[in-house]
């Protein structure tokens, strides 16, 4: 295969970031970009697919379509999968695989059974052609397949990302904050912050919002520490991949793209241990010198001079008995912002409308997003 051949691909995204994800893909050179539900369809060549894996910040994973075929029954899915591609090349029996499914069709309403039908089609084909079959590996398969059913069609794709792209490698597995890195990057993108004005998070936790912002502003590619499944594909192009790696690494800067210095990026965290973890995360992400974390209560926040952007992901009160304490926190936060942050833009991730009401502020924008399955709003307040 040559790098000029166009591939039909899909980016899997956090709910609410479809438009932002589409814009990012266009900026990175993708074509025929079409936002879907929790995904974006696009086209690119192999070089572009490699580039996107390394540099796109918002997707969970990037899929490459192997085949699309009419499908209105279990039998058509089974037969279509067996004809979909050169399985002798893609799935010899010594390789492991897994299958995930989404969408539905009449008679195929449960993703588990749709995935099972694809798995059965593949191992039956292998037995007929090789006399043996691949093993299924749910944790680290050699080939990770996705089938999406809908509109009388099946789309069979292969996952090039491997482990979810939100894992950048700078944060411990059991991170102190539940906010995933790709969602954090998307939220920063929605604010329009570009590094020219100060950015602050008065409740920064493990620092994810600030770290993703600094990485974005300084051109640090998201996937440089990632191990990609596409490196095990039969048509993996080593020289082309090395070019993509070099290009991604060369984009990193110590100043903004126009040569101006990065504005202050500041976080406050009242727990000393969590603040230390945030500093460690920033160092591991390569932006330790760009992000300042102070161990302090948000009520003591003094904004840098001039206009800026304030971002915040306060607790939502998921545990019983926190309501009164958190209502006071939100009230104090609203008071601090109104008293001290005139001229700033304030963005808050709300998972609890009642608590957000304690801010006593009126949002000018309310963007629906999902944070770990919690229905949230990314709220924008103009502080004047």
DATA-V767504 format. One record per residue. N is the residue number from 1. RES is the residue in one small letter. PHI is phi as a letter, one per 40 degrees, with the letter a starting at -180 (* if undefined). NEAR is the number of other ideal C-beta (glycine too) atoms within 12 Angstrom. D_CENTER is the distance of its C-alpha to the mean C-alpha in whole Angstrom. Layout:
# DATA-V767504
N;RES;PHI;NEAR;D_CENTER
N;RES;PHI;NEAR;D_CENTER
This chain:
# DATA-V767504
1;x;*;19;29
2;x;c;12;29
3;x;c;21;26
4;x;c;12;27
5;x;c;17;27
6;x;c;21;24
7;x;b;34;21
8;x;c;29;20
9;x;b;43;16
10;x;b;47;13
11;x;b;47;10
12;x;c;35;8
13;x;b;42;6
14;x;c;43;6
15;x;d;30;10
16;x;h;30;11
17;x;b;43;9
18;x;c;33;11
19;x;c;26;13
20;x;c;35;11
21;x;c;44;9
22;x;c;30;13
23;x;c;25;14
24;x;c;34;12
25;x;c;39;13
26;x;c;24;16
27;x;c;20;16
28;x;c;37;15
29;x;h;23;18
30;x;c;35;17
31;x;b;20;20
32;x;f;20;21
33;x;c;31;17
34;x;b;22;17
35;x;c;26;15
36;x;b;26;15
37;x;c;21;15
38;x;g;25;11
39;x;a;34;11
40;x;b;38;12
41;x;c;33;15
42;x;a;39;17
43;x;b;26;19
44;x;a;36;19
45;x;c;26;22
46;x;c;31;21
47;x;c;29;21
48;x;c;35;18
49;x;c;46;16
50;x;c;41;16
51;x;c;33;16
52;x;c;47;12
53;x;d;45;11
54;x;c;40;12
55;x;b;37;11
56;x;c;48;8
57;x;b;44;6
58;x;c;46;4
59;x;c;46;4
60;x;c;36;4
61;x;a;39;8
62;x;b;50;10
63;x;b;40;14
64;x;b;44;17
65;x;c;31;20
66;x;c;38;23
67;x;a;30;25
68;x;b;25;25
69;x;a;25;29
70;x;d;19;31
71;x;a;37;30
72;x;b;21;32
73;x;a;19;33
74;x;c;26;32
75;x;c;19;35
76;x;c;26;33
77;x;c;42;30
78;x;d;29;32
79;x;c;23;34
80;x;c;33;31
81;x;c;41;29
82;x;c;30;32
83;x;c;22;32
84;x;c;30;29
85;x;a;27;29
86;x;c;17;31
87;x;c;34;30
88;x;c;17;33
89;x;c;17;30
90;x;c;31;27
91;x;a;42;28
92;x;c;23;31
93;x;c;24;32
94;x;c;15;32
95;x;c;31;28
96;x;c;26;26
97;x;a;35;23
98;x;a;30;21
99;x;b;37;21
100;x;b;31;18
101;x;b;32;19
102;x;a;30;18
103;x;g;30;21
104;x;a;24;24
105;x;a;31;28
106;x;d;17;31
107;x;g;18;32
108;x;b;33;29
109;x;c;15;27
110;x;b;17;25
111;x;c;22;22
112;x;c;17;24
113;x;c;22;27
114;x;c;38;26
115;x;c;32;24
116;x;c;24;27
117;x;c;34;29
118;x;c;45;27
119;x;d;35;27
120;x;c;24;31
121;x;c;35;31
122;x;c;43;30
123;x;c;29;32
124;x;c;20;35
125;x;c;31;35
126;x;c;28;35
127;x;c;17;38
128;x;c;16;40
129;x;c;20;39
130;x;b;19;39
131;x;g;10;40
132;x;a;16;37
133;x;b;25;34
134;x;c;29;30
135;x;c;22;29
136;x;c;27;26
137;x;b;18;24
138;x;c;14;21
139;x;c;12;19
140;x;a;18;20
141;x;c;26;21
142;x;c;29;22
143;x;b;40;21
144;x;b;40;18
145;x;b;43;19
146;x;b;39;18
147;x;b;46;20
148;x;b;39;20
149;x;b;38;23
150;x;i;24;24
151;x;g;16;27
152;x;g;20;29
153;x;b;22;27
154;x;b;42;25
155;x;b;38;22
156;x;b;44;22
157;x;b;40;19
158;x;b;45;18
159;x;c;39;15
160;x;c;46;14
161;x;c;38;12
162;x;g;29;13
163;x;d;24;12
164;x;d;28;8
165;x;c;41;6
166;x;c;35;5
167;x;c;25;8
168;x;c;35;10
169;x;h;26;13
170;x;b;35;14
171;x;b;31;14
172;x;d;18;17
173;x;d;10;16
174;x;c;9;17
175;x;d;28;15
176;x;c;24;18
177;x;b;36;15
178;x;c;26;13
179;x;c;42;10
180;x;c;35;7
181;x;c;41;6
182;x;c;41;3
183;x;c;41;5
184;x;d;48;8
185;x;c;43;7
186;x;c;44;8
187;x;c;45;11
188;x;c;39;12
189;x;d;38;12
190;x;c;36;14
191;x;c;39;16
192;x;g;21;17
193;x;c;35;18
194;x;b;22;19
195;x;g;35;21
196;x;c;23;24
197;x;b;30;25
198;x;d;34;24
199;x;b;45;21
200;x;b;44;22
201;x;b;50;20
202;x;c;41;23
203;x;b;41;22
204;x;c;45;19
205;x;f;36;19
206;x;c;40;17
207;x;g;49;16
208;x;c;48;12
209;x;d;51;13
210;x;c;53;15
211;x;c;49;14
212;x;c;46;11
213;x;c;48;14
214;x;c;45;16
215;x;c;44;14
216;x;c;44;13
217;x;c;40;17
218;x;b;32;18
219;x;g;29;17
220;x;c;37;15
221;x;c;35;13
222;x;c;42;10
223;x;b;41;11
224;x;c;28;15
225;x;c;24;15
226;x;c;31;13
227;x;b;20;16
228;x;b;33;15
229;x;c;34;17
230;x;c;36;18
231;x;c;24;20
232;x;b;27;22
233;x;c;33;23
234;x;c;21;26
235;x;b;26;26
236;x;d;25;24
237;x;b;22;25
238;x;d;15;25
239;x;c;14;27
240;x;c;26;24
241;x;c;28;21
242;x;c;17;23
243;x;c;20;24
244;x;c;37;20
245;x;c;26;19
246;x;c;18;22
247;x;c;26;21
248;x;c;29;18
249;x;c;20;20
250;x;c;16;22
251;x;c;24;20
252;x;c;26;20
253;x;b;25;22
254;x;b;19;24
255;x;b;18;25
256;x;c;21;23
257;x;c;17;23
258;x;c;13;26
259;x;g;11;28
260;x;c;16;28
261;x;c;19;27
262;x;c;34;24
263;x;c;30;25
264;x;d;28;25
265;x;b;43;22
266;x;b;36;23
267;x;b;44;22
268;x;b;33;24
269;x;a;40;24
270;x;c;23;28
271;x;c;21;27
272;x;c;15;28
273;x;c;15;26
274;x;c;27;23
275;x;c;30;24
276;x;c;19;25
277;x;c;30;21
278;x;c;44;19
279;x;c;30;22
280;x;c;24;21
281;x;c;39;17
282;x;c;38;18
283;x;c;21;21
284;x;c;24;19
285;x;c;38;16
286;x;g;27;19
287;x;b;38;19
288;x;d;24;22
289;x;c;17;24
290;x;b;37;22
291;x;b;44;21
292;x;b;31;24
293;x;b;39;24
294;x;b;29;27
295;x;c;21;28
296;x;a;22;29
297;x;c;19;29
298;x;c;35;28
299;x;c;21;31
300;x;c;16;32
301;x;c;33;30
302;x;b;20;31
303;x;c;32;29
304;x;d;22;30
305;x;c;15;32
306;x;g;15;31
307;x;c;23;29
308;x;a;35;25
309;x;b;42;22
310;x;b;48;21
311;x;b;47;18
312;x;a;45;18
313;x;b;42;17
314;x;c;41;20
315;x;c;29;21
316;x;c;29;21
317;x;g;25;24
318;x;c;17;23
319;x;c;11;26
320;x;c;9;30
321;x;g;9;32
322;x;c;18;30
323;x;d;19;30
324;x;c;15;33
325;x;c;18;32
326;x;c;29;28
327;x;c;23;30
328;x;c;19;32
329;x;d;31;29
330;x;c;36;28
331;x;c;23;31
332;x;c;26;31
333;x;c;38;28
334;x;c;34;29
335;x;c;21;33
336;x;c;32;31
337;x;c;38;29
338;x;c;23;32
339;x;c;16;34
340;x;b;26;33
341;x;b;35;30
342;x;d;20;32
343;x;g;21;30
344;x;c;34;27
345;x;b;32;24
346;x;b;43;23
347;x;b;45;19
348;x;b;45;19
349;x;c;46;16
350;x;b;39;19
351;x;b;30;19
352;x;a;29;23
353;x;d;19;25
354;x;c;16;28
355;x;c;32;27
356;x;c;34;25
357;x;c;18;29
358;x;c;26;30
359;x;c;32;29
360;x;f;19;32
361;x;b;28;30
362;x;b;18;29
363;x;c;25;25
364;x;c;16;25
365;x;a;20;22
366;x;b;22;20
367;x;b;29;17
368;x;c;22;16
369;x;a;39;12
370;x;b;28;12
371;x;b;33;11
372;x;f;21;12
373;x;g;15;14
374;x;c;24;16
375;x;c;19;17
376;x;b;33;16
377;x;b;29;17
378;x;c;40;16
379;x;c;39;20
380;x;b;29;21
381;x;b;33;25
382;x;c;23;27
383;x;c;29;29
384;x;b;15;33
